Amino acid sequence: MGYLSFRTGKSAIADLANQLIEEVSDRVYQNLELYLSC
């Protein structure tokens, strides 16, 4: 039971980290496009 909840928590953290990475890279890309278009 403890191991399962640990795995689930680890998976949730990994999902959150992936979402954060995607969001940050999207913003960097958008800002880069804006910067290069000037």
Buried (B, 14 or more C-beta within 10 A) or exposed (E): EEEEEEEEEEEEEEEEEEEEEEEEEEEEEEEEEEEEEE
